[in-house]
Amino acid sequence: MPENQQLMDTPAKKKFDSIIFDLDGTLWDSTGNVAVAWQYAMDQVDYVDEVMTQEKVRSITGMAYNVIFDTLFPHLDIEKRNELMAICAKSELEILHTRGGELYPALDETLGYLADKYKLFIVSNCQNGYIEVFLKLSGMEHYFSGHQCYGTKGNPKAENIKDIVNDHQLKNPVYVGDTAGDYSSATKAGVPFIFANYGFGVVENGQVATISSFGELAEML
């Protein structure tokens, strides 16, 4: 059997009852406008003299929000780092409210197809309010039964995946994400993983399937 066909057959046999999605790098790409927002925030303080680029934002996408700033600004003391994180978070939501992100191709029709067969959820390592911005701007809130993020309780993604599974009494969920961190979190939560290789990360093995475009989920599931 060809490798691609084998991958596409595997999830279908699992008879999943629900799909939990990562957001950045899986449903949309907001890194360009996030870079603009963070640069605006950085220009408001006198202790950071760096240029924020889309490439830098992509390099940390998928990390918990506090870990992002630990990674990007290790030279700052914790007080300044937390201050900058708060300014960036505010700027990010304000700019994304108007500019949004780039939705991946076939997102609407694929989510519509999947929502007829599965309960759909989002679990992201983002700040509070970020998923709501995506849902509002994309117009796709009606497809999802719930969501959870790092900003809600400050918990790691694995715990947030478990919360969704437990709160909604899911029996056979699958998680779709684009980074090794997503794979690790899903595995810790005991949830099978589908790797979206069009996103920002690399997953070498362990996934039940790999997709090269979001629309492939409609063929696979």
C-alpha positions in Angstrom: 0.0 0.0 0.0 1.4 3.5 -0.8 2.6 5.3 2.2 0.3 8.3 1.8 -2.7 6.1 1.5 -1.7 4.2 4.6 -1.5 7.4 6.5 -4.9 8.5 5.3 -6.5 5.2 6.2 -5.1 5.1 9.7 -7.2 7.8 11.4 -10.4 6.8 9.8 -10.2 3.4 11.4 -9.9 5.0 14.9 -13.5 6.2 14.7 -12.7 9.5 16.5 -15.6 11.3 18.1 -14.0 14.7 18.3 -11.1 16.9 16.9 -9.1 19.3 19.0 -7.1 21.9 17.0 -4.1 24.0 17.7 -4.5 27.5 16.4 -1.3 29.2 15.1 0.2 27.3 12.2 -2.8 25.0 12.1 -5.9 27.1 11.5 -4.3 30.5 10.6 -1.0 32.3 10.4 -1.0 35.6 12.3 2.8 35.9 12.7 3.2 38.9 10.4 0.7 41.1 12.3 1.9 39.8 15.7 5.4 40.9 14.7 4.0 44.4 13.9 2.1 44.5 17.3 5.2 43.4 19.3 7.4 45.9 17.5 4.9 48.7 18.4 5.0 47.5 22.0 8.8 47.3 22.1 9.0 50.9 20.8 7.1 52.0 23.9 9.9 51.0 26.4 13.5 52.2 26.7 15.1 48.9 27.7 14.7 46.9 24.4 16.6 47.8 21.3 15.7 45.0 18.9 13.8 44.5 15.7 10.9 42.1 15.9 10.5 40.0 12.7 8.0 37.5 11.4 10.7 34.9 11.5 11.3 35.5 15.2 7.7 35.2 15.9 7.4 32.0 13.9 10.4 30.5 15.8 8.6 30.7 19.1 5.0 30.0 17.9 3.4 27.2 20.0 5.3 28.0 23.2 3.3 29.1 26.3 3.0 32.9 26.3 5.3 33.4 29.3 7.9 31.0 27.8 8.0 33.1 24.6 9.2 36.1 26.4 11.6 34.1 28.5 13.1 32.8 25.3 13.1 36.1 23.3 14.3 38.4 26.1 16.5 36.3 28.5 18.6 39.4 29.3 15.7 41.3 30.9 15.0 40.9 34.6 11.6 39.4 35.4 9.9 42.7 36.2 10.8 44.3 32.9 10.1 41.0 31.1 6.6 40.8 32.6 6.0 44.5 31.8 7.0 44.0 28.2 4.8 40.8 28.0 1.8 42.8 29.2 2.3 45.6 26.7 2.9 43.2 23.9 -0.2 41.2 24.8 -2.4 44.4 24.8 -0.9 45.6 21.5 -1.3 42.1 19.9 -5.0 41.9 20.6 -5.6 45.5 19.5 -3.9 45.0 16.2 -5.2 41.5 15.5 -8.8 42.8 16.1 -8.4 44.9 13.0 -5.9 43.0 10.9 -6.4 39.4 11.9 -4.3 36.6 10.5 -4.1 34.6 7.2 -6.6 31.8 7.2 -5.3 28.6 5.7 -6.9 27.5 2.4 -10.2 25.5 2.5 -10.6 26.2 6.2 -14.3 27.2 6.1 -15.5 24.3 3.9 -13.3 21.8 5.7 -14.5 22.8 9.2 -18.1 22.7 7.9 -17.6 19.2 6.7 -15.9 18.1 9.9 -18.4 19.8 12.2 -21.2 17.6 10.7 -19.3 14.5 11.9 -17.3 15.5 15.0 -17.3 17.8 17.9 -14.6 20.5 17.2 -12.5 22.3 19.8 -9.4 24.6 20.0 -6.6 24.3 22.5 -3.8 26.9 22.1 -0.9 28.2 24.2 -2.0 31.7 23.5 -3.0 34.5 25.8 -6.6 35.1 27.0 -8.8 36.6 24.3 -6.7 35.5 21.3 -8.9 32.5 20.3 -11.9 34.8 20.6 -10.3 37.2 18.1 -9.7 34.3 15.7 -13.3 33.1 16.0 -14.8 36.6 15.5 -12.7 37.6 12.5 -12.9 34.2 10.8 -16.7 33.9 11.3 -16.2 30.3 12.3 -17.3 30.3 15.9 -20.4 28.2 15.1 -18.2 25.2 14.2 -16.6 24.8 17.6 -18.1 23.4 20.8 -15.4 24.9 23.1 -11.9 26.1 23.5 -9.1 26.5 26.1 -5.8 28.4 26.2 -2.8 29.0 28.4 -4.1 32.4 29.4 -7.2 31.0 31.1 -5.5 29.2 34.0 -1.8 29.4 33.2 -1.7 25.6 32.6 0.4 23.8 30.0 -1.2 22.6 26.8 -1.4 19.0 27.9 -3.5 20.0 30.9 -5.8 22.1 28.8 -6.3 19.3 26.4 -7.2 17.1 29.3 -9.7 19.7 30.5 -11.4 19.7 27.1 -11.6 15.9 27.1 -13.0 15.7 30.6 -15.3 18.7 30.5 -16.9 17.6 27.3 -16.7 13.8 28.1 -14.9 13.0 24.9 -14.2 9.3 24.3 -11.9 9.2 21.3 -10.5 12.6 20.5 -7.6 13.4 18.1 -5.4 16.5 18.3 -4.2 18.4 15.1 -1.1 20.6 15.5 2.0 21.7 13.7 4.9 21.5 16.2 6.8 19.0 18.3 5.4 20.8 21.3 1.9 20.0 20.1 2.8 16.4 19.7 4.3 16.2 23.1 1.3 17.9 24.7 -1.2 15.6 23.0 0.8 12.5 23.9 1.0 13.6 27.6 -2.8 14.1 27.5 -3.2 10.6 26.0 -4.6 11.9 22.7 -3.5 10.7 19.3 -1.8 13.4 17.1 -2.2 14.4 13.5 0.8 16.5 12.2 0.1 19.6 10.0 3.4 19.9 8.2 2.4 23.2 6.5 2.8 25.0 9.8 5.8 26.1 11.8 7.4 23.0 13.2 8.7 19.5 12.5 7.5 16.2 13.9 9.6 13.2 12.8 7.5 10.3 14.1 4.8 9.2 16.5 1.8 10.9 14.7 -1.1 8.8 13.5 -1.1 10.8 10.2 0.5 13.8 8.5 -1.4 16.4 6.4 0.2 18.9 4.0 -2.9 21.1 3.7 -5.9 21.7 6.0 -8.3 20.4 3.4 -6.8 16.9 3.5 -8.6 16.4 6.8 -11.9 16.1 4.9 -10.5 13.3 2.8 -8.9 11.6 5.8 -11.6 11.9 8.4 
